[in-house]
Amino acid sequence: MKYIGWAQLVLGLWILASPWILGFAYVNMAMWSSVLVGISIAILSLWELFGEKTED
């Protein structure tokens, strides 16, 4: 199910870039919320994709 991890990464990057793409970067709270959530989603999806796999 690697495609889900890649989809999550794309979603995180979209949320990260959305203040500038959609034009609401001048609203500080909305911009920082999008940036922090986007970074969080991107980091967690990268961890899921490339993190150490354990055998259960």
C-alpha positions as CSV (number, residue, x, y, z in Angstrom):
1,M,0.0,0.0,0.0
2,K,2.8,2.4,-0.8
3,Y,0.6,4.4,-3.0
4,I,-1.3,5.6,0.1
5,G,1.9,7.0,1.5
6,W,2.7,8.8,-1.7
7,A,-0.8,10.2,-1.8
8,Q,-0.4,11.5,1.8
9,L,3.0,13.1,0.8
10,V,1.3,14.9,-2.1
11,L,-1.5,16.0,0.1
12,G,0.9,17.3,2.7
13,L,2.9,19.3,0.1
14,W,-0.3,20.7,-1.3
15,I,-1.5,21.9,2.1
16,L,2.0,23.3,2.7
17,A,1.9,25.3,-0.6
18,S,-1.8,26.2,-0.6
19,P,-1.5,29.6,1.1
20,W,0.6,30.9,-1.9
21,I,-1.2,28.9,-4.6
22,L,-4.7,29.9,-3.4
23,G,-3.7,33.4,-2.4
24,F,-4.3,33.6,1.4
25,A,-0.7,33.9,2.5
26,Y,-1.5,37.4,3.9
27,V,-3.8,35.9,6.6
28,N,-1.1,35.0,9.1
29,M,-3.1,32.4,11.2
30,A,-4.4,30.6,8.1
31,M,-1.0,30.6,6.5
32,W,0.8,29.2,9.5
33,S,-1.8,26.6,10.2
34,S,-1.5,25.3,6.6
35,V,2.3,25.4,6.8
36,L,2.5,23.5,10.1
37,V,-0.1,20.9,9.1
38,G,1.4,20.4,5.7
39,I,4.9,19.9,7.1
40,S,3.5,17.5,9.7
41,I,1.7,15.4,7.1
42,A,4.7,15.4,4.8
43,I,7.1,14.3,7.6
44,L,4.8,11.6,8.8
45,S,4.2,10.2,5.3
46,L,8.0,10.2,4.6
47,W,8.5,8.4,7.8
48,E,5.9,5.8,6.8
49,L,7.4,5.4,3.3
50,F,11.1,5.3,4.2
51,G,11.2,4.5,7.9
52,E,12.7,1.3,9.2
53,K,10.4,-1.6,8.6
54,T,10.2,-4.3,11.4
55,E,9.1,-7.8,10.9
56,D,6.1,-8.6,13.2
